[in-house]
Amino acid sequence: MNMRIGIIGGGAAGMMAAAAVKEGSPEAEVTLFEKNKYLGAKVSISGGGRCNVTTGIFDVRKLLENYPRGAKFLMSAMFRFPPEKVMEWFEAHGVKLKIEEDLRVFPKSDVGKDVVNALQAYLQSSGVKVLLGSDVVSVVRMVGGHAVSYTQSSNDLAAESSLNIDVKIIKPDQISQEFQITLKDGQSFMFDSLIITTGGNAYRHTGSTGDGYAFAKALGHTVTPLAPSLNSFIMADSWVKSVAGVSFEKAKIIFHGIVKKYERTGAFVFTHYGISGPAVFALSSAAAYETYSKEKPMKLTIDLFPEESPENLLKRVNEMILKLGRKSITNFVDMFLPKSLCPVVVKLLKIDESLQAAQLSKEQRKLMVQYFKQLPFTVIGRGAGDEFVTAGGVPLSEVNTNTMESKICPGLYFAGEILDIDGFTGGFNLQASWATGRLAGESCAGRDC
Ligand SMILES: Cc1cc2nc3c(=O)[nH]c(=O)nc-3n(C[C@H](O)[C@H](O)[C@H](O)COP(=O)(O)OP(=O)(O)OC[C@H]3O[C@@H](n4cnc5c(N)ncnc54)[C@H](O)[C@@H]3O)c2cc1C
């Protein structure tokens, strides 16, 4: 009998896993379950609908620096299917790609759907059974016709009948094992191996509602605490609205967390409700497990002159006052900051707007520099990010890094965002999904069922 492989979740990892199984073992019977009526919902909308397929960082060690969680675990998968191989794969399947200046990789067409279409066409031509609109509601490991539960302390299986009356201990290699998966409409299917690629639980309207965490738990796994990552910040400081759209190429943003401070230097932009942009997403990723809300606000400061010491900046302010001290205070600040931000700083300084720069006291000049270097904010929430992924998931200690197979439940594989892996913005999350999906598929194809 041909090997029967079930894959739950037709996102990046699931589609790539299905393709890899077929490339390694064309005769395998592969069934891909996707609850949506179409494949790759998130892939299509990623990168603002252009699909930031992967990154142009080809040095795998450098690439791995972009994963706040999971870098070490990813090593094996990334060396096997690094960004240039991902690019080769898509190019070979008809998607012409381009590397942009910031090293993000996109389809030349700028149409994210092209990436999904290429995968879908390959799955169709290679005979993968793609079942759309198929919402998996339960996954059960069957041994000799009995549902089994696993104890993590032992490799033995405790097999129970559905009535819970016949509990025996069975060695895994003594008896055939299967996975039974059941859909919402009641249909059920049996597989020799199962790959769970249900994603995280961010952007839930795309279908990624965290169902896989329950499946993983049902098969003996634990799930680490989950947290959103790659988000923008919502601030209590309502003045941000007045500077929405103002951006900085380079600023140092410091999030003053409960346990520690997190800082990132890079570009950011003011939004109507707070701040967003690459440095903000990276910072939110580092501080993913900090909790903050209206009731529990957090402090954040921004250094708008990260390359200049406070002493230097003060010296510059004093020199400018000597030359242009007759300017109004707002016009003076304008020489350092974007125009719309000046009234904000003047207000923070609590000084009369009609004052001339030369009339600023020593203390007021110092305070001005302090605001330039530590503009204060109160963070009260997370806003949608460009990518928005879930930090946390199936613990990496429970999965074999070289195969993506569960260490707890043989024949079960995980790939993609369901794992406790997350990356920064820039194509790193999709790259992790392609690489782990591919490795899970290859390992599964090579498995002797
Ligand atoms: C708006 C947005 C933009 C992004 N942009 C980028 C980007 O530019 N670059 C980048 O690298 N990353 C980006 N990401 C992140 C990236 O899209 C994800 O990390 C990646 O898609 C995860 O792939 P996955 O296959 O693990 O999960 P997903 O893509 O989430 O796929 C999981 C699939 O499983 C299906 N599913 C779930 N439960 C069930 C069930 N019970 N039965 C059947 N099917 C089920 C879901 O419907 C879904 O299709 C973005 C994310 C978002 C939300």
The ligand as an SDF file (V2000), in Angstrom:
LIG
                    3D

 53 58  0  0  0  0  0  0  0  0999 V2000
   -0.8720   40.6560    7.0410 C   0  0  0  0  0  0  0  0  0  0  0  0
    0.3250   39.7720    7.0840 C   0  0  0  0  0  0  0  0  0  0  0  0
    1.4010   40.0450    6.2710 C   0  0  0  0  0  0  0  0  0  0  0  0
    2.5470   39.2460    6.3040 C   0  0  0  0  0  0  0  0  0  0  0  0
    3.5880   39.5430    5.4920 N   0  0  0  0  0  0  0  0  0  0  0  0
    4.6810   38.7690    5.5190 C   0  0  0  0  0  0  0  0  0  0  0  0
    5.7680   39.0240    4.6690 C   0  0  0  0  0  0  0  0  0  0  0  0
    5.7050   39.9570    3.8880 O   0  0  0  0  0  0  0  0  0  0  0  0
    6.8500   38.2140    4.7630 N   0  0  0  0  0  0  0  0  0  0  0  0
    6.9250   37.1680    5.6300 C   0  0  0  0  0  0  0  0  0  0  0  0
    7.9280   36.4700    5.6770 O   0  0  0  0  0  0  0  0  0  0  0  0
    5.8860   36.8730    6.4240 N   0  0  0  0  0  0  0  0  0  0  0  0
    4.7830   37.6380    6.3950 C   0  0  0  0  0  0  0  0  0  0  0  0
    3.7370   37.3440    7.2170 N   0  0  0  0  0  0  0  0  0  0  0  0
    3.8280   36.1700    8.0830 C   0  0  0  0  0  0  0  0  0  0  0  0
    3.5980   34.9050    7.2420 C   0  0  0  0  0  0  0  0  0  0  0  0
    2.5190   35.1250    6.3660 O   0  0  0  0  0  0  0  0  0  0  0  0
    3.3080   33.7220    8.1540 C   0  0  0  0  0  0  0  0  0  0  0  0
    4.3080   33.5990    9.1200 O   0  0  0  0  0  0  0  0  0  0  0  0
    3.2350   32.4420    7.3270 C   0  0  0  0  0  0  0  0  0  0  0  0
    2.2130   32.5450    6.3630 O   0  0  0  0  0  0  0  0  0  0  0  0
    2.9600   31.2460    8.2120 C   0  0  0  0  0  0  0  0  0  0  0  0
    2.7780   30.1300    7.3800 O   0  0  0  0  0  0  0  0  0  0  0  0
    2.0900   28.8240    7.9260 P   0  0  0  0  0  0  0  0  0  0  0  0
    1.9470   27.9300    6.7600 O   0  0  0  0  0  0  0  0  0  0  0  0
    2.7710   28.3300    9.1080 O   0  0  0  0  0  0  0  0  0  0  0  0
    0.6600   29.2910    8.4240 O   0  0  0  0  0  0  0  0  0  0  0  0
   -0.5060   30.0310    7.6490 P   0  0  0  0  0  0  0  0  0  0  0  0
   -0.0250   30.7210    6.4390 O   0  0  0  0  0  0  0  0  0  0  0  0
   -1.1980   30.8060    8.6850 O   0  0  0  0  0  0  0  0  0  0  0  0
   -1.4260   28.8290    7.1290 O   0  0  0  0  0  0  0  0  0  0  0  0
   -2.1600   28.0110    7.9800 C   0  0  0  0  0  0  0  0  0  0  0  0
   -3.3310   27.4670    7.2030 C   0  0  0  0  0  0  0  0  0  0  0  0
   -3.9630   26.4510    7.9740 O   0  0  0  0  0  0  0  0  0  0  0  0
   -5.3420   26.5490    7.7900 C   0  0  0  0  0  0  0  0  0  0  0  0
   -6.0020   25.9320    8.9400 N   0  0  0  0  0  0  0  0  0  0  0  0
   -5.9220   26.3270   10.2320 C   0  0  0  0  0  0  0  0  0  0  0  0
   -6.6470   25.5190   11.0100 N   0  0  0  0  0  0  0  0  0  0  0  0
   -7.2030   24.5780   10.1850 C   0  0  0  0  0  0  0  0  0  0  0  0
   -8.0790   23.4860   10.4020 C   0  0  0  0  0  0  0  0  0  0  0  0
   -8.5480   23.1810   11.6060 N   0  0  0  0  0  0  0  0  0  0  0  0
   -8.4420   22.7410    9.3380 N   0  0  0  0  0  0  0  0  0  0  0  0
   -8.0020   23.0390    8.0800 C   0  0  0  0  0  0  0  0  0  0  0  0
   -7.1830   24.0820    7.8290 N   0  0  0  0  0  0  0  0  0  0  0  0
   -6.7960   24.8360    8.8630 C   0  0  0  0  0  0  0  0  0  0  0  0
   -5.5920   28.0480    7.6930 C   0  0  0  0  0  0  0  0  0  0  0  0
   -6.8190   28.3260    7.0650 O   0  0  0  0  0  0  0  0  0  0  0  0
   -4.3830   28.5140    6.9080 C   0  0  0  0  0  0  0  0  0  0  0  0
   -4.6450   28.5420    5.5330 O   0  0  0  0  0  0  0  0  0  0  0  0
    2.5850   38.1230    7.1830 C   0  0  0  0  0  0  0  0  0  0  0  0
    1.4990   37.8490    8.0090 C   0  0  0  0  0  0  0  0  0  0  0  0
    0.3690   38.6480    7.9600 C   0  0  0  0  0  0  0  0  0  0  0  0
   -0.7930   38.3240    8.8470 C   0  0  0  0  0  0  0  0  0  0  0  0
  1  2  1  0
  2  3  1  0
  2 52  2  0
  3  4  2  0
  4  5  1  0
  4 50  1  0
  5  6  2  0
  6  7  1  0
  6 13  1  0
  7  8  2  0
  7  9  1  0
  9 10  1  0
 10 11  2  0
 10 12  1  0
 12 13  2  0
 13 14  1  0
 14 15  1  0
 14 50  1  0
 15 16  1  0
 16 17  1  0
 16 18  1  0
 18 19  1  0
 18 20  1  0
 20 21  1  0
 20 22  1  0
 22 23  1  0
 23 24  1  0
 24 25  2  0
 24 26  1  0
 24 27  1  0
 27 28  1  0
 28 29  2  0
 28 30  1  0
 28 31  1  0
 31 32  1  0
 32 33  1  0
 33 34  1  0
 33 48  1  0
 34 35  1  0
 35 36  1  0
 35 46  1  0
 36 37  1  0
 36 45  1  0
 37 38  2  0
 38 39  1  0
 39 40  1  0
 39 45  2  0
 40 41  1  0
 40 42  2  0
 42 43  1  0
 43 44  2  0
 44 45  1  0
 46 47  1  0
 46 48  1  0
 48 49  1  0
 50 51  2  0
 51 52  1  0
 52 53  1  0
M  END
$$$$
